[in-house]
């Protein structure tokens, strides 16, 4: 398969662009030149639009198996490529949870049959599956829920955490919220049914306590640690003061762009774990990103149906969809001057690849994988619920005007998303992870 993209503004790692053509052949970028004159199976005229490396979303919940009414690997991956995301890493809190080789193999088989984007999976830690989390293959890392969230996975006892950090070499990714404090504050705020109380129950200190413990254990055992969805200004400051070379951290657009004032209009639609916080947290997280304290961006795409979300608090589930809006959201912020093209690529393309040791992805370079997205930076278009590809059919950003919507998304050198539609018969591949 030969795909030729002509007349593109090709993003370079340093944030500059160069006008030219890109030839993709057999799933790789074969040639990048100012003009390529060759026959191809398909030619796209980019007409001067911006060509980016495909986004890698390193934290999604696609709900399969067990909760396909919310999302599945087919619908979730279609939402991903609509948003320019060509690879994803999926979390283990499915039903049954991904805690052993058999559960992982089932997911890999389902993804091979259904996913239009490239895919990889986490293994979930429990208090008693130490052997499995270090032996199952292939996985991008071990997920620990230090605080309870959606699903049954919870590892909150110090002794269990210590044993997991002490044994093995795989990256450990933590959902860092302190379970004891959450339970204590649930009692303190019992009787409150407004959605905003969610941010008070799971306050900044809940995140800080768990992050401090994870860092302590990581340093004790020199264990690779990734802090998922950081949400507080205190966590940024902790890492600013002491961030070992083997520790990475991420933030999601929701914690950059939403805060407690959004509960008034959006209610449970902006309820998530860890919760949205104050404006000062937004600003500190932005600064942490710019300063390199936070390494990359994920979405924590965690869809629930509107019917589920309409339940009163605390029955309303935490989580919101996000995989198809993250790139337009961030490119819109770039256009406002909040970040630049070099940072976008570092945070969303090659940064996650480096963090999870995924080879040959995240840069537009000859010989690298041909995972690309061509975006429209000139025309703003609102987020519309009726256009959402995710099975749940809604977005917390409905009505927000965004630029940078993908026109084409290319996975393995083949067009998967084509001007609003998914091409049939094209599937992604399993990601590999260098040890």
Secondary structure, 3 states (H helix, E strand, C coil): CEEEEEEEEEECCCCCEEEEEEEEECCEEEEEECCCCCCCCEEEECCCCEEEECEEEEEEECCCCCCCCCCCHHHHHHHHHHCCEEEEEECCCCCCCCCCHHHHHHHHHHHHHHCCCEEEECEECCCCCHHHHHHCCCCCCEEEECCCCCCCCCCCCHHHHHHHHHCCCCCEEEECCCHHHHHHHHHHCCCCCCCCHHHHHCCHHHHHHHHHHHHHHHHHHCCCEEECCCCCHHHHHHHHHCCCCCEEEEEEHHHHHCEHHHHHHHHHHHCCCCCCECHHHHHHHHHHHHCCCCCEEECCEECCCHHHHCCCCCCCCCCCCCCCCHHHHHHHHHHCCCCCHHHHHHHHHHHHHHHCCCCCCCCCCCCCECCEEEEECCCCEECCHHHCCCCCCCCCCCCCEECCEEEEEEECCEEEEECCEECCCCCCCECCCCC
